[in-house]
Amino acid sequence: MAKHEHVRVAVIGSGFGGLGAAVRLRREGITDFVVLERADSVGGTWRDNSYPGCACDVPSHLYSFSFAPNPDWPRTFSGQRHIRAYLEHVTDTFGIRPHLRLGHEVQRMEWDTEALRWEIETGRGTFSADVVVSATGPLSDPRIPDIPGLADFPGKVFHSARWDHDYDLTGKRVAMIGTGASAIQIVPAIQPQVGKLTLFQRTPPWVMRRMDRAITGPERRLHRALPVTGTLRRGLLWGIRELQVGAFTKHPNELGIVEKLAKANIAKSIKDPVLRAKLTPSYRIGCKRILLSSTYYPAVAQPNVDVVASGLREVRGSTVVAADGTETEVDAIVFGTGFHVTDMPIAERVVGAEGRTLAETWKGGMEALRGATAAGFPNFMTVIGPNTGLGNSSMILMIESQLNYMADYLRQLDVLGGRAALAVRPSAVGAWNRKVQARMERTVWKAGGCESWYLDANGRNTTLWPGTTGEFRRETRRVDLSEYEVVRAPRPAKPATAKPATAKPATAKPATAKPATAKPATAKPATAKPAAAKTRGTSRKTEAAQ
C-alpha cells in the first residue's frame, strides 16, 4: 500500500516552470517539497515534443534561466535535444532529483477547509501539501479535433507531440494537418523522406527567415571564461524584444514594415503564383505567432508536396477529405493541431474551497490575479497561468517573474504564522482581469483580423500578456496582502464541563409523644436535580489582511 506523504509545497510538472519553482524553493531555504511528474523523466514540452526538426524559435541565450546560464549552446536557436539536456543539467546542478516523484500523475486535488491543506491523489500514492504550485503549462496536452471517420482509418495516426519514432515514413503518403509552429518544422524534415506529403492548411502563417547559425568555439570559450559576456548577450537579445512590444500591443500598424519583409520572403522562395497565393495570409502579421523558418517555403515548393488550402473535414477509409471537397489517399495522418491551452485538463482535477473545480470556475474564461492565483483556491498558484504568454519573447522571463511572486507568497505565509492560508479576493481578480482585457483591445492579437489559439471559446485573449516582460516583473515583484484574505484554521472545541449538584442533608423533625402509643417519625431523603452543563460552539475565523 502506497504511503501518504505530507509536504509544505507540492509542485506539479517538471518542465521549465516546475524545475524553476523547485530551484527557487531550494534557494529560499525550503526543502520540504516534492515535484509530481506524470512521465518518467523531466523536461515538460521538450521531453514530449521530439518530432523531426523540433527546435526553439527563441534565441538560446534568452531561452534559459538567468540563474543557470549555459555558455555551451551549440546554435543560436537550439534544438529539442540540447534544450532537454539543459533541463536535465539544471535538475542535477541544483539538487532537484531527491524531490522528484516520477510517474505520479495527479488525478485529483481537493482543498481541505478544516486542515487548510491540499489533499492530492496520484496514480502511485497520496500526498498532502500546505501550498500547491501548478506548473503543468499550456503546451502539455495535445488536441486532436473530432474528425468523422478518423477512428476507422486503417493507417497510422499520431500527434506531433506524441511522435511515433517506430513508424517509418519512407515512401509513405502522409497527411500533415495544421500549419503552426510544429508543422513548419516537421514539413522540411520529412519532405525528402516521404513519397507524397499533403499539407492541410486552414489559415496560412506568416513565416520569417530564421537567422540560425552554429555558435563558434571561440564564442563558447569566451562565455565560459568571462560569464559577463553571456549576460550581456542575453541582455541585448532581451532589450531588442522589449522594444518590439509596443508594435504588438499598442500600434499594430507599425508591423506593416515587418509584413512587407515577410511577403518578400514568400516571393523569393515561392515562384508559382498559385501556391504563393495559398501561402499568403490575409490578416495583419503578428495576429498569430510569427513563425521562423528558412526551410519551410522551399520544402512546400517541392513536387512531392501538395498544399490544400482547407481544413480536414472527414476521413473515409484511407481517404482524407478536406472542407473544400479535395480527396487524397494517405497511409498516415500527422496532427499538428496544437494543445488544450484555454481549457487545460488539469483544471478539471482541482477542487477548491467551495467544492467547484477550477474548470467550472473558469467556464466563462480563465482569469487569475497576476497570472498566479484564482478566486476560491487558497494556497494554489499557477506558473504560466492566464495572460502570461508572450508573442515575441522568451517565456523563461515570465516564469522567473512568477517565481518571484511565489517566493514572496510563501514568505507572507511564514510571517502570518500558524495554520493559515491566503485566499485571493474575487474583487482583486476581477479588477486585474478587467485591466488586462481593456489593454488587450488595442493589440494586434485582438484587432489583427485572425482567429488563433490565443483566444478562448468566447473570443477573449486569456493567453497572452499585453505588455513588456519588464512591466510584468514589476507587477509580480511582491504580494499585495490587500488583495487577499487570510484564512485561519478552526479552533478546537473546548470540552464541556458540568458543575456537580450538591445535595443538602435531610433533617427530620422529632415526633411529639402522645400518651399511650406514639408512632416514630420517618425522615424522607432530599433529592437534588443535576445542574445543566453549558458548552461553547466554535466558528471558522477569516481575517481581512492588513
N, C-alpha and C positions, 0 to 999 in steps of 0.2 A: 504494500500500500504506500503510495507516494506521501511523503511528509509535507506538512504545512510549514511555510516559511514566512516570517514577518520581517519587513524591511522598512526603513524610513522612506525610501524613494524607489519606485519601480519605473524603469524606462522601457517603453515599448518600441522595438525596432533597432536595428544596428547598421543603418546607413550613415550618411554624413550627420544627420540630425541626432540620431541615437548615440553614436560614438562621441560626437561633440558634447552632448549632455553628460555622458559618462566621464569624459576627461574633465569637464568643468566641475563636476561634483567632487572629484578627487582633488582638484586644485583648490576647492573651497574647504577641504578637510573632511569631506563627507565620504565615508567608505561603506556605510550601511545601505547598499543599494544593489539592485540586480538589473540586468538588461535582458528582457524577454524577447527572443527572436524565434520566429516560426521555422526558419530554414536551418540548415546545418552548418552555416558559416556566416560571417559578417559581410557587409557590402551593399545591402539595400538594392537600389535600382541598378547599381553597377555590378552586382552579382547576378541579378535576374536577366538583365539585357546583355546577351553575349552573341547577338546576331552578327553575321559577316559585315564588316565595315563599321561596327559600333565605336563611336568616338564622341568626345565632348565638343560643343560649339562655343565654349568659353575658354580663353587662354589658360594654359596650365598653371601659371604662377598666380593667377587670380582664383582659380578653381581648386583651392587648397586652404587649409586652416592657417590663420595668421600665426598661431602658436606652434605650428608644425610645418614650417617651410620645407620644401623639397628642392634642393639645388640640382637634383639629377633628373628632372623631367627630360625625356628624350626628344620631345617635339613641342612646338609652340601650342598645338592643340593635341592633347594626349588621347590615346585610345583606351578602350574599356579595360584591357588587361593591365595597363600601367596604373589606372585610377584605382582599380580593385586592389592591386598590390600596395598602393599607397595607404588605403584604409586598413589593410592587414598590418602594415608597418605602424600606423598610429595605435592600433589595438595593442600591439606588443610594447611599443615605446612607453606608453602611459599606463601600463599595467591593468588593462581592462579585462583580460581573459578570465581571471577568477570571478568576475562579476557576471559573465555571460551565462545565460541559460538557453542553449541552442535547442531547437526542436520543441520549443514551448510556445505554440500558437495560442494567443489569447482568444478564448471562446466567449467569455463574459466577464464584465467588470461591473460591480454594483457598490454604490456608496452606502455605508452603514451609518445611519443618522445617530445611533446611540454611541457607538465606539469611535465615531469620527475617523473612519479609515475606509480604504477601498478593499473590497474582497474580490480577488481575481482568480478566475478559473482558467487553467490552460489544459492542453491535451496531455500534459505529463505532471500534473500536480496543482496544488492551490497555493496562493500567496495572499498576503495582506500588506498594504502599504499606506503610510500616512499621506503620501503625495504620489500622484501618477504623472509622468511626463510622456505623452503620446507623440512619438516621432516616426509614425508609420509612413508619412509622406504621401503626397497626392499621386505619385507615379509608381504605385506598388501593386495595384490590382488591375490587370488587363481588361479591356472592354471589347467584347466581340458582339456586334449587332445581331439581333434576332432575324436571321435570313430564312425565309421559307425554303425548305428542301435541303438545307445545309446538313442536317443530321443524316440524310441518306446519301450524301456524297461519297462515292467509293474510294476516292483518293485520299491524300494526306492533307490535314488541316491543322494549322497552328498559328499562334500569335507571335509577333516579333519578340515579345518579352518572354516567351517560352519556346525558344528556337529548338527544333529537333535536329541536333547535330548528327544523329544516326541516319537521317534520311538524305540520300544522295540526290542532289538536284541536277546532276549532269544529264544533259539532253532532255530534261523534263519540260513539259508545258506548264508554266507557272502563272497563276493569277496573283498579282500584288494589289491588295485592297487598301487604298489610302495613299496620300502623298504628303505626309507630315515629316517630322524631323527624323524618324526612324527609316521611313521608306526611301528618303533621298540618299541615305547611306547604304541601304540594302541593295537598291537597284544597280548602282555601279559595281557593287561587289559580286553580285550573282549573274549579271548580264552576260559576261563572257562564257559562263559555265552552262547556262540553261539552253534548251533548244528554242523555246519561244517564251517571251515574257509579255503578259498583258497587264497593263497598269490601269486600274480603275481610279479615276480622279473626279471627285465631285467638284472640288474647287482647287485651282492651281495655286501653289505657294509662290511667294516672292523669294528668289534664290540669288544670293550674292556669292562672289568668289570667296573661298576660304584661304586666307593667306597663311597656309601652314608650311612649316619647314622643320628640318631637324635642328635641334639646339646643339651647337658645336661643343667639342671637348673643352676648348679654352673658356667658353661661356660657363660651362658647368664647374670647371676648376675655379673660376673667379667667384662664383656664388658660394662655393664651399669655403674658400679662403677668406672671403670678405662677405659675410651674410648680409651686411647692409646693402650690398648691390642687388641682392634678390628682393629685399624690402623695397628698394627704390623702383625696381622693375614692376613689382606688384602695385606700388602706389601710382605709377604712371598709367598702368592699364585701368586702374580704378578711376583715376581722375578723368580720363578720356570718356569713360562711360557715364560718369556723373554729369558731364557737360552735355551729353546727348539726351538726358532725361526730359528736359523741357519740351523738346520736339514731340515726344510721345505723349506727354501729359497735359501740355498747355497749348502748343502751337503745331498741330498736325500738318498744316500746310507747309511747314518748313521741311517736311520729309520729301517734298517734291523733288529736290535735288537727288536724294538717295534713290528715288523711284526711277529717275532718268538713268542713273548708273545701272540699276537692275535691268531695265529694258535694253540697255546697250549690251549687257551680259547675255541676254536671250538672243539678241540679233547676231552677236558674234558666234554663238555656239550652235544655233538652230537656223539652217538655211532654208528649210522647207517652210513656206509661208502658212500652210495649213496647220502644220504641227506647231509653228510659232504662235499662231492664234490660240490654239488649245492651251498652250503653256503660259499665256499672258493673263495675269489676274485683272479683274475689273474694279477691285477695291483699293483703297489707299494703302501703300506699303506701311507695315507696322501694325495694321489692324490684327493680323495673325502674326505669329512669331516669324521674324525674318530668318530664313534658313541659310546656312553657309555650306557651299559645296562647289568644288571646281571640276567635279567629275559627273555630276548628275545629268546636266544637259547633254554632254557628249554621249552618255550611255543611252538616254532615251532616243537619241537620233540614230541609233544603230538599227540595221534592218531586221533584227530578231526581236525588236521591242515595238509594241503597239500601244498607243495611249488612247484609252476610251474616256471621253470627257463626260463621264456619268458615273453614278454610284452603282453598287451591286444591288439588284432587285430581288433575284431569286436564283436557286440552283435546281436544275433538272438533271438528275443523274450526274454525268460527267460534264454537263454544260452549265456554264455560268452565264446569267442573263443580266445585262445592265438595265438601268432605268430607261434608257433610250431605245431598248429593244435589241441591242447588239448581243449576239450569242457567240460564245467561244468554248471550245473543248479544252479542258485542262486536266493535268494529273495531280496538281497540288494547289492549295489556296493558302496564301500567307496574309494574315491580317495585320496591318499597321494602323489600327484604328484607335490607338490611344488607351487611356486609362479612366477609371472612375475617379474623377477629380473633384467634382462638385457634389458627389454622392458616395463618399468614401465608405466602404463596407464596415470598417472598424466602428463607425458611428452607430451602427445597429447593435453593437455588442456592449455599449457603455450605458449604464443605467444610473441616473443622477438622484439627487436628494428627493425629488418629487415623484420618483418611480417611472419617469419618462426616459426613453433612450435619447441619445444625442441626435440620432437621425430624426426622431419625432420633433425634437426641439428645433432642428434646422430644416424642417419640412418646407418652410417658406423661404429658405436661403441660409447659407452658412453665415454666421457672424460671431465674432469673439473680440473682446477688448484687447487691442494692440496685437491682434492675431493669436492670442495666447489663451485667454480664459473665457468660458461660456457660462451664461447665467444658468443656475440650477445644478452646477457641477463643481462643488467645493474641492479645493486642493487637486484640481485636474488642469493640466496645461497641455497645449499643443505646440509642437515645433513645426514650422511650415504650415501654420494654420490659415484661416480665412484671410484673404487680402494681404498675403506676404510674398506672393510670387513676383518675379521680375520679367520684363520683356526684353531687356538688353544687357543684363549684367550677371554677376555670379550670385547664386543662391547661398553660397557659403557666407557671404557678408550678412545676409538676413538671418541666417541660422545663428551666427555669433552674437548678433544683437538680441535675439530671443533668449540666448543662453545668459546674457547679462540680466535680463528680466527674471529668468528662472532663479538665478543665484540670489537676487535681492528678495524675491518672493520667499525663499527658504530662510533668509536672514530675518525677515519680518516675523515669520513663524517662531523663530528662536527667541526673538525679543518678547513676543507675546507670552511665551512660556506655557507650560501645562498642556492639556489636551485641547487644542484649538485648531480651527480651520479658517481659511479665507474664502468667502463666497462673494463673487463679483456681483455688484448691484446691476439688475436689469437696466436701470436708467443709464448707468455708465456704458454698458454695452450698446444700448440704443443710440446714445449721443455720439459715441465713437463711429458707429456704423453709418449714421446719417452724414457725418462729416466726410467719411471716406467715399460714400456713394455720391455725394454732391460734387466732390472733386473729380469723380470718375466720368461725369457727364462731358467734360471737355477733352477727354483723352481720345487718342486715335483708336483705342480698343473698343470704345463705345460709339464713336462718331465716324469710324473709318469705312462703314458700309459692308461689313462682313459678319458672318456667324462663325464663332470659334469656340474651342473648348474652354476658353476663359469665362464664358457666360453659362449661367445655370438655366434650368428649365423656365425660369421667369424672366429671362433676358438680362439679369443683373450680373455684373462682373464681380464675383465673390472670390476671385483667384489672385488678382494682381494688386500690387501696391502702387498707388498713383503719386509717387514722389521719389526722391532720391534715397539711396541707401544711408547716406549721412543723416538725413532727416529722420528716418526710421530708427536709427541708432539713438538719436536724442530722445525720441518718443518712448523708447524701451530701456532707458538707462537705469531707471528705478521704479519701484512700485509706489503708486499713489494710494495710500490707505483710505482716502476719502472715497475711492471708487469701490471699496469692498466693505462687507460686513464681517465682523469677527464672530464666529460660531464657537461656543464653548460646549463641552460635553456636559450632559445632565449630571447634577449632583446626586450621589446615592441617597436613598430614603433613610431617614433616621428610624431606628426600631421603636415600635410603640411601647410605652410603659404604662402600667396601671397601678394606681395607689391602692394598697390593700385596705380592705374595710376593717374598721375597729369595732369589735362587739363590746358593748357595755355590760358589765356583770349584772345579773338579775338579783333583785332583793325581794325578800318575802316579808310581808307584814306579819307580826306574831299574832296567833289566834287568841281570842279572849275566851277563857274557860267559863263555861256555864255550869251552874250547879247540876249535879247528877252526871251527865255524859257530855264530852266535848270531842268534835272531830278535829284531827290535826290538819293544819293548813298545808296546801301543796303549792310550791313555787314553780311557775312556768318559765322555762329558759327564754331569754330575749334573743331575737334573730336580727342580723344586720344585713341590709341589702348591699351587694357588691358595688363599688364605685365604677363608673364608665370610663374606659381608657380613651384618651384623646390621641389622634395621630395627625402628622403634618405632611401634606402632599408635597410632591416635587414638581418642578417645572423646568423646561428647557430654557437656557439662557442665551439670548442673542444680543451681542453688544454692537452698537454702532462704532465703527473705528474712528478714532480721533484723528 
